[in-house]
């Protein structure tokens, strides 16, 4: 699973997502989400995306909320792993958390793959 999440995060970091230009990354995450959720549990409005399970009213609900945009600043190291560190906008910010959310929810809860 580690290799799969590293590849997913590397792919996310390689996608430019400067403020106002989030369509490509929203498409990517939306397509990934559709592997694990039916269409009625995936809501998209422009480049905003909400993916959910129907809540169990007998349990508490947790929302994982984030953003897809980054500030300008791509460079020649974007998407490269050097000395075990991934470089690029969002690699230690929201893109890593998007990867974690999708990894935890999509991989662990939906496929029951052991971590």
N, C-alpha and C positions, 0 to 999 in steps of 0.2 A: 504494500500500500504506500510506503514511503516514496518509492520511485514514481508512482502514479500521481501523488500529490505534488512532488517536486516538478514533474513535467507540467501539471496543470498550472501551478504557480508561475513557472517559467513562461508558459504560453500567455498567461494573464499579463505579466510584466512586459512582454513584447508588444502588446496591443496598446497603441497610443490612445490615451483617454483624457486629453487636456480638457479642462472645463468647457462645456458647450459642444464637445465632440465625443460623446460617449456611446454612439450608436454601435460601433464595432464591438466594444467590450460588452455592451448590453446584449447584443446578438449572441455572443459567445457564451455568456453565463445563462441566457435564456435557453439556448440549445442544450447545454449541459444539464440544466434543471429538468428539461423535458424527458431526459433519459430516466428520471426517477419519479416524476410527478405527472399525473394526467393534466390535460389542458385546463380543466376547471379549477385546478389548484395552482395555476400559474397566471398571474394577472400582470399585464404590461401596459403602461401608458407612456408613450414616447420612449424615453430611455430609462424610465423607472420600472423596477421589477419587484413583484412581491410573490414569493413562493411559500406555500403553507400547507400544513396538515389541518384537517378539520379538528377543532379543539374538542377535547373530552371535558365536558362541563364539571366532571368530578375531580379534575386535576388542575393544578396551576398551569398557566400558560407562560412561556418564555418567548420573547421576540428578540431576534438577532438582527440589528439594524445597521446599515452601513451606507457607503457611497461608492461610486465608480470613478469619479473624476480625479485627476491629478493636476498639479501645476505644470507649466511648460518647463522643459529641461532635459529632453532626451540626449543621450551621448553614445559614444561607440561601445560602451560596456553594457548597455541595456540588454537584459535577458541572458547575460553570461554568468556562469558560476565560476568564480575565481577563488582558489583556496577555500572552498566549501561555502562561500558566501555568494548569494544571488544579488546582482546589481540591477538597478532600474527603478523608475518611479513607481511607488506603491509596494516595493518589495518588503519594506518593513512597516508599512502603513495599511491601508484598507485592502489592497489587493491580497496581501497575505491573510487578512481576516476573511475576505470573501472565499479564498481557497479553503480556509479552516471551516467556515460555515458549510460550504458545499461538501467538503470532505467528511466532516462529522455527520451531517444530515444525509447526504446522498449515499455515501459509501457505507457508513456504519449503521445507521438506522434503517435504510432501505434494503441493503443487500445483506446485512448482518455479518459482513466480513469482519473477522477479528482484527483488532488494531494491535 
